[in-house]
Amino acid sequence: MQRIDKVWWCIAALSGAMMVMLGAYAAHGLASRTTEAMVSAVETGVRYQAWHTLAIMIVLVWRQVQPHAGQRWVLSLWALGMACFSGSLYLMALAGLNLGIVTPIGGLLLMAGWLALGAVALLAQRRHT
């Protein structure tokens, strides 16, 4: 396993631990401190983080079988997208910060990661046919 992949696995592991922690807090402790809308915002952030953490792990497994340079772009876009999208929702709900444009920028980064995944898969297919 490449050193960079070990770093990505650690990022995925930390993301997984963080989403469980924040999800549990949203379910059991946050309601008494804030509004239902803020609890819902944290739940949305956790849900998007969960799906993208799983997707990162799948791309890492794919890299073990068939590495392509573009896979790093996919991983980077998703990680940055999670930090911006989910992170801004967490900061809004937990710290009262309104980061405005950061949330939709995070969403665009997540979408860009999915489009990059498609491009990498198409290019990989062309190389092997």
TORLUM-257660 format. One record per atom (N, C-alpha, C): residue number from 1; atom name; z, x, y. Coordinates in pm, whole numbers, plus 50000, padded with zeros to 5 digits. Example, Ala and Ser with C-alpha at 12.3 -4.5 7.8 and 13.67 -1.06 7.14 Angstrom:
2
{rec 1,"N",{50780,51319,49431}} {rec 1,"CA",{50780,51230,49550}} {rec 1,"C",{50780,51320,49670}} {rec 2,"N",{50708,51285,49775}} {rec 2,"CA",{50714,51367,49894}} {rec 2,"C",{50787,51290,50003}} 
//
This chain:
129
{rec 1,"N",{50000,50085,49882}} {rec 1,"CA",{50000,50000,50000}} {rec 1,"C",{50000,50089,50124}} {rec 2,"N",{49914,50058,50217}} {rec 2,"CA",{49907,50134,50341}} {rec 2,"C",{50031,50112,50425}} {rec 3,"N",{50065,50214,50504}} {rec 3,"CA",{50183,50206,50590}} {rec 3,"C",{50174,50087,50686}} {rec 4,"N",{50054,50064,50743}} {rec 4,"CA",{50038,49954,50838}} {rec 4,"C",{50064,49819,50770}} {rec 5,"N",{50026,49808,50642}} {rec 5,"CA",{50052,49683,50571}} {rec 5,"C",{50202,49663,50548}} {rec 6,"N",{50275,49770,50526}} {rec 6,"CA",{50421,49758,50513}} {rec 6,"C",{50482,49704,50641}} {rec 7,"N",{50430,49749,50754}} {rec 7,"CA",{50478,49697,50883}} {rec 7,"C",{50448,49549,50895}} {rec 8,"N",{50326,49509,50855}} {rec 8,"CA",{50290,49367,50861}} {rec 8,"C",{50377,49283,50766}} {rec 9,"N",{50409,49336,50648}} {rec 9,"CA",{50499,49264,50557}} {rec 9,"C",{50637,49248,50619}} {rec 10,"N",{50683,49350,50688}} {rec 10,"CA",{50814,49340,50757}} {rec 10,"C",{50808,49237,50868}} {rec 11,"N",{50698,49233,50942}} {rec 11,"CA",{50682,49132,51047}} {rec 11,"C",{50685,48992,50985}} {rec 12,"N",{50615,48974,50874}} {rec 12,"CA",{50613,48843,50806}} {rec 12,"C",{50753,48806,50758}} {rec 13,"N",{50826,48903,50703}} {rec 13,"CA",{50962,48877,50655}} {rec 13,"C",{51055,48838,50769}} {rec 14,"N",{51048,48909,50879}} {rec 14,"CA",{51131,48876,50996}} {rec 14,"C",{51093,48741,51053}} {rec 15,"N",{50964,48712,51056}} {rec 15,"CA",{50919,48581,51105}} {rec 15,"C",{50973,48470,51015}} {rec 16,"N",{50966,48492,50885}} {rec 16,"CA",{51019,48392,50791}} {rec 16,"C",{51168,48368,50809}} {rec 17,"N",{51243,48475,50823}} {rec 17,"CA",{51388,48462,50843}} {rec 17,"C",{51417,48390,50974}} {rec 18,"N",{51343,48425,51079}} {rec 18,"CA",{51365,48364,51210}} {rec 18,"C",{51333,48215,51207}} {rec 19,"N",{51225,48178,51138}} {rec 19,"CA",{51189,48036,51138}} {rec 19,"C",{51291,47954,51059}} {rec 20,"N",{51347,48009,50953}} {rec 20,"CA",{51451,47937,50878}} {rec 20,"C",{51575,47921,50966}} {rec 21,"N",{51613,48027,51034}} {rec 21,"CA",{51730,48022,51122}} {rec 21,"C",{51711,47919,51234}} {rec 22,"N",{51596,47925,51301}} {rec 22,"CA",{51572,47832,51412}} {rec 22,"C",{51553,47689,51364}} {rec 23,"N",{51490,47673,51247}} {rec 23,"CA",{51476,47540,51191}} {rec 23,"C",{51609,47478,51156}} {rec 24,"N",{51697,47558,51098}} {rec 24,"CA",{51831,47509,51064}} {rec 24,"C",{51910,47474,51190}} {rec 25,"N",{51898,47559,51291}} {rec 25,"CA",{51968,47532,51416}} {rec 25,"C",{51916,47404,51481}} {rec 26,"N",{51784,47386,51479}} {rec 26,"CA",{51726,47264,51536}} {rec 26,"C",{51775,47141,51461}} {rec 27,"N",{51788,47153,51329}} {rec 27,"CA",{51828,47038,51247}} {rec 27,"C",{51977,47008,51257}} {rec 28,"N",{52059,47110,51282}} {rec 28,"CA",{52203,47089,51271}} {rec 28,"C",{52286,47117,51397}} {rec 29,"N",{52235,47192,51491}} {rec 29,"CA",{52319,47226,51604}} {rec 29,"C",{52260,47201,51742}} {rec 30,"N",{52131,47193,51748}} {rec 30,"CA",{52065,47185,51879}} {rec 30,"C",{52075,47047,51942}} {rec 31,"N",{52077,46943,51862}} {rec 31,"CA",{52078,46806,51915}} {rec 31,"C",{52194,46779,52009}} {rec 32,"N",{52307,46841,51985}} {rec 32,"CA",{52424,46819,52069}} {rec 32,"C",{52415,46894,52202}} {rec 33,"N",{52322,46988,52213}} {rec 33,"CA",{52309,47071,52333}} {rec 33,"C",{52194,47033,52424}} {rec 34,"N",{52097,46956,52371}} {rec 34,"CA",{51976,46931,52448}} {rec 34,"C",{51917,46796,52412}} {rec 35,"N",{51800,46769,52464}} {rec 35,"CA",{51734,46640,52441}} {rec 35,"C",{51656,46640,52309}} {rec 36,"N",{51621,46522,52266}} {rec 36,"CA",{51539,46507,52145}} {rec 36,"C",{51403,46574,52164}} {rec 37,"N",{51350,46569,52286}} {rec 37,"CA",{51221,46633,52313}} {rec 37,"C",{51229,46784,52291}} {rec 38,"N",{51340,46845,52328}} {rec 38,"CA",{51356,46990,52308}} {rec 38,"C",{51376,47023,52161}} {rec 39,"N",{51448,46939,52088}} {rec 39,"CA",{51462,46958,51943}} {rec 39,"C",{51324,46950,51879}} {rec 40,"N",{51245,46853,51921}} {rec 40,"CA",{51110,46837,51870}} {rec 40,"C",{51023,46959,51902}} {rec 41,"N",{51042,47016,52021}} {rec 41,"CA",{50966,47136,52060}} {rec 41,"C",{50998,47253,51967}} {rec 42,"N",{51127,47271,51934}} {rec 42,"CA",{51165,47378,51842}} {rec 42,"C",{51107,47351,51704}} {rec 43,"N",{51113,47227,51659}} {rec 43,"CA",{51056,47192,51528}} {rec 43,"C",{50906,47220,51524}} {rec 44,"N",{50836,47192,51633}} {rec 44,"CA",{50693,47222,51641}} {rec 44,"C",{50670,47372,51634}} {rec 45,"N",{50749,47449,51707}} {rec 45,"CA",{50737,47595,51704}} {rec 45,"C",{50761,47650,51565}} {rec 46,"N",{50863,47597,51497}} {rec 46,"CA",{50895,47642,51361}} {rec 46,"C",{50781,47608,51266}} {rec 47,"N",{50726,47489,51279}} {rec 47,"CA",{50617,47446,51191}} {rec 47,"C",{50494,47537,51207}} {rec 48,"N",{50456,47564,51331}} {rec 48,"CA",{50341,47652,51354}} {rec 48,"C",{50371,47794,51308}} {rec 49,"N",{50492,47840,51330}} {rec 49,"CA",{50530,47974,51285}} {rec 49,"C",{50528,47981,51133}} {rec 50,"N",{50573,47877,51066}} {rec 50,"CA",{50575,47877,50919}} {rec 50,"C",{50434,47888,50862}} {rec 51,"N",{50343,47805,50911}} {rec 51,"CA",{50207,47808,50860}} {rec 51,"C",{50140,47942,50886}} {rec 52,"N",{50163,47998,51004}} {rec 52,"CA",{50097,48124,51036}} {rec 52,"C",{50163,48244,50967}} {rec 53,"N",{50290,48236,50939}} {rec 53,"CA",{50355,48341,50860}} {rec 53,"C",{50298,48340,50719}} {rec 54,"N",{50283,48223,50661}} {rec 54,"CA",{50222,48211,50529}} {rec 54,"C",{50078,48264,50532}} {rec 55,"N",{50004,48229,50635}} {rec 55,"CA",{49866,48275,50646}} {rec 55,"C",{49860,48428,50658}} {rec 56,"N",{49952,48487,50732}} {rec 56,"CA",{49958,48633,50744}} {rec 56,"C",{49979,48694,50606}} {rec 57,"N",{50070,48638,50528}} {rec 57,"CA",{50096,48693,50395}} {rec 57,"C",{49973,48682,50305}} {rec 58,"N",{49899,48573,50317}} {rec 58,"CA",{49778,48557,50236}} {rec 58,"C",{49673,48661,50275}} {rec 59,"N",{49657,48686,50405}} {rec 59,"CA",{49562,48789,50448}} {rec 59,"C",{49607,48927,50400}} {rec 60,"N",{49737,48952,50399}} {rec 60,"CA",{49787,49081,50349}} {rec 60,"C",{49755,49099,50201}} {rec 61,"N",{49766,48993,50123}} {rec 61,"CA",{49729,49001,49981}} {rec 61,"C",{49578,49025,49969}} {rec 62,"N",{49500,48956,50050}} {rec 62,"CA",{49355,48976,50052}} {rec 62,"C",{49322,49122,50084}} {rec 63,"N",{49396,49180,50180}} {rec 63,"CA",{49373,49321,50218}} {rec 63,"C",{49397,49416,50100}} {rec 64,"N",{49489,49381,50013}} {rec 64,"CA",{49514,49465,49896}} {rec 64,"C",{49395,49466,49801}} {rec 65,"N",{49328,49352,49792}} {rec 65,"CA",{49215,49338,49700}} {rec 65,"C",{49086,49384,49765}} {rec 66,"N",{49067,49347,49892}} {rec 66,"CA",{48941,49371,49959}} {rec 66,"C",{48967,49398,50108}} {rec 67,"N",{49000,49522,50145}} {rec 67,"CA",{49032,49550,50285}} {rec 67,"C",{48908,49549,50375}} {rec 68,"N",{48926,49490,50493}} {rec 68,"CA",{48822,49487,50596}} {rec 68,"C",{48892,49511,50730}} {rec 69,"N",{48825,49586,50817}} {rec 69,"CA",{48884,49620,50947}} {rec 69,"C",{48919,49495,51028}} {rec 70,"N",{48838,49392,51018}} {rec 70,"CA",{48862,49270,51096}} {rec 70,"C",{48989,49196,51059}} {rec 71,"N",{49041,49223,50942}} {rec 71,"CA",{49165,49155,50901}} {rec 71,"C",{49279,49189,50995}} {rec 72,"N",{49280,49311,51048}} {rec 72,"CA",{49386,49348,51144}} {rec 72,"C",{49378,49263,51270}} {rec 73,"N",{49254,49230,51312}} {rec 73,"CA",{49239,49142,51428}} {rec 73,"C",{49300,49005,51400}} {rec 74,"N",{49273,48954,51283}} {rec 74,"CA",{49328,48823,51243}} {rec 74,"C",{49481,48828,51249}} {rec 75,"N",{49538,48930,51186}} {rec 75,"CA",{49684,48944,51183}} {rec 75,"C",{49740,48956,51324}} {rec 76,"N",{49676,49037,51406}} {rec 76,"CA",{49725,49059,51543}} {rec 76,"C",{49715,48933,51627}} {rec 77,"N",{49604,48861,51616}} {rec 77,"CA",{49589,48737,51693}} {rec 77,"C",{49694,48635,51652}} {rec 78,"N",{49717,48622,51522}} {rec 78,"CA",{49819,48526,51476}} {rec 78,"C",{49958,48567,51520}} {rec 79,"N",{49991,48695,51508}} {rec 79,"CA",{50126,48740,51547}} {rec 79,"C",{50149,48718,51696}} {rec 80,"N",{50050,48756,51778}} {rec 80,"CA",{50064,48736,51922}} {rec 80,"C",{50066,48588,51956}} {rec 81,"N",{49983,48511,51886}} {rec 81,"CA",{49982,48366,51908}} {rec 81,"C",{50114,48302,51875}} {rec 82,"N",{50174,48343,51762}} {rec 82,"CA",{50306,48289,51726}} {rec 82,"C",{50411,48325,51831}} {rec 83,"N",{50406,48451,51876}} {rec 83,"CA",{50504,48495,51976}} {rec 83,"C",{50490,48412,52103}} {rec 84,"N",{50367,48390,52146}} {rec 84,"CA",{50346,48314,52270}} {rec 84,"C",{50372,48165,52251}} {rec 85,"N",{50312,48106,52147}} {rec 85,"CA",{50323,47961,52127}} {rec 85,"C",{50465,47923,52085}} {rec 86,"N",{50507,47970,51970}} {rec 86,"CA",{50639,47932,51920}} {rec 86,"C",{50748,47990,52009}} {rec 87,"N",{50732,48116,52048}} {rec 87,"CA",{50834,48181,52133}} {rec 87,"C",{50857,48107,52263}} {rec 88,"N",{50750,48061,52326}} {rec 88,"CA",{50768,47988,52453}} {rec 88,"C",{50838,47855,52431}} {rec 89,"N",{50809,47789,52319}} {rec 89,"CA",{50878,47663,52287}} {rec 89,"C",{51027,47689,52262}} {rec 90,"N",{51058,47798,52191}} {rec 90,"CA",{51198,47831,52166}} {rec 90,"C",{51271,47861,52296}} {rec 91,"N",{51209,47940,52382}} {rec 91,"CA",{51273,47974,52510}} {rec 91,"C",{51290,47852,52599}} {rec 92,"N",{51195,47760,52593}} {rec 92,"CA",{51205,47637,52671}} {rec 92,"C",{51326,47555,52624}} {rec 93,"N",{51338,47540,52493}} {rec 93,"CA",{51444,47456,52438}} {rec 93,"C",{51581,47522,52440}} {rec 94,"N",{51586,47652,52411}} {rec 94,"CA",{51714,47720,52396}} {rec 94,"C",{51767,47782,52523}} {rec 95,"N",{51677,47823,52614}} {rec 95,"CA",{51721,47891,52736}} {rec 95,"C",{51683,47815,52862}} {rec 96,"N",{51612,47705,52847}} {rec 96,"CA",{51574,47627,52963}} {rec 96,"C",{51462,47689,53046}} {rec 97,"N",{51393,47786,52990}} {rec 97,"CA",{51283,47852,53061}} {rec 97,"C",{51155,47772,53041}} {rec 98,"N",{51082,47751,53149}} {rec 98,"CA",{50952,47686,53138}} {rec 98,"C",{50846,47791,53163}} {rec 99,"N",{50780,47832,53056}} {rec 99,"CA",{50681,47939,53066}} {rec 99,"C",{50541,47885,53089}} {rec 100,"N",{50528,47756,53111}} {rec 100,"CA",{50403,47694,53152}} {rec 100,"C",{50282,47730,53069}} {rec 101,"N",{50203,47821,53119}} {rec 101,"CA",{50073,47855,53061}} {rec 101,"C",{50084,47935,52932}} {rec 102,"N",{50200,47991,52903}} {rec 102,"CA",{50215,48077,52785}} {rec 102,"C",{50193,47998,52655}} {rec 103,"N",{50242,47876,52649}} {rec 103,"CA",{50228,47796,52526}} {rec 103,"C",{50081,47771,52492}} {rec 104,"N",{50000,47721,52587}} {rec 104,"CA",{49859,47700,52551}} {rec 104,"C",{49783,47830,52525}} {rec 105,"N",{49821,47938,52591}} {rec 105,"CA",{49758,48067,52561}} {rec 105,"C",{49790,48106,52417}} {rec 106,"N",{49913,48084,52376}} {rec 106,"CA",{49951,48110,52237}} {rec 106,"C",{49868,48026,52140}} {rec 107,"N",{49847,47900,52174}} {rec 107,"CA",{49764,47814,52090}} {rec 107,"C",{49621,47866,52081}} {rec 108,"N",{49568,47914,52192}} {rec 108,"CA",{49432,47971,52191}} {rec 108,"C",{49426,48096,52104}} {rec 109,"N",{49530,48178,52109}} {rec 109,"CA",{49534,48297,52025}} {rec 109,"C",{49540,48261,51877}} {rec 110,"N",{49616,48158,51843}} {rec 110,"CA",{49621,48112,51704}} {rec 110,"C",{49484,48064,51659}} {rec 111,"N",{49416,47986,51744}} {rec 111,"CA",{49281,47939,51710}} {rec 111,"C",{49185,48056,51697}} {rec 112,"N",{49196,48153,51787}} {rec 112,"CA",{49109,48271,51780}} {rec 112,"C",{49130,48346,51649}} {rec 113,"N",{49254,48350,51602}} {rec 113,"CA",{49282,48413,51474}} {rec 113,"C",{49211,48344,51359}} {rec 114,"N",{49210,48211,51362}} {rec 114,"CA",{49141,48137,51256}} {rec 114,"C",{48991,48160,51263}} {rec 115,"N",{48935,48163,51384}} {rec 115,"CA",{48792,48190,51399}} {rec 115,"C",{48760,48332,51354}} {rec 116,"N",{48848,48425,51387}} {rec 116,"CA",{48829,48564,51342}} {rec 116,"C",{48834,48572,51190}} {rec 117,"N",{48923,48495,51128}} {rec 117,"CA",{48930,48492,50982}} {rec 117,"C",{48796,48448,50924}} {rec 118,"N",{48738,48344,50980}} {rec 118,"CA",{48608,48298,50934}} {rec 118,"C",{48501,48405,50949}} {rec 119,"N",{48502,48473,51062}} {rec 119,"CA",{48404,48579,51086}} {rec 119,"C",{48422,48693,50986}} {rec 120,"N",{48545,48734,50962}} {rec 120,"CA",{48572,48842,50867}} {rec 120,"C",{48526,48801,50727}} {rec 121,"N",{48555,48678,50689}} {rec 121,"CA",{48514,48630,50556}} {rec 121,"C",{48362,48628,50543}} {rec 122,"N",{48293,48582,50647}} {rec 122,"CA",{48146,48580,50642}} {rec 122,"C",{48089,48721,50634}} {rec 123,"N",{48143,48812,50713}} {rec 123,"CA",{48094,48950,50710}} {rec 123,"C",{48125,49017,50577}} {rec 124,"N",{48241,48986,50521}} {rec 124,"CA",{48277,49043,50391}} {rec 124,"C",{48183,48990,50283}} {rec 125,"N",{48147,48863,50290}} {rec 125,"CA",{48056,48802,50195}} {rec 125,"C",{47919,48869,50202}} {rec 126,"N",{47873,48897,50321}} {rec 126,"CA",{47741,48960,50338}} {rec 126,"C",{47738,49101,50279}} {rec 127,"N",{47847,49174,50290}} {rec 127,"CA",{47852,49309,50239}} {rec 127,"C",{47851,49313,50087}} {rec 128,"N",{47899,49206,50025}} {rec 128,"CA",{47911,49205,49879}} {rec 128,"C",{47801,49127,49808}} {rec 129,"N",{47702,49080,49885}} {rec 129,"CA",{47593,49006,49819}} {rec 129,"C",{47466,49088,49822}} 
//
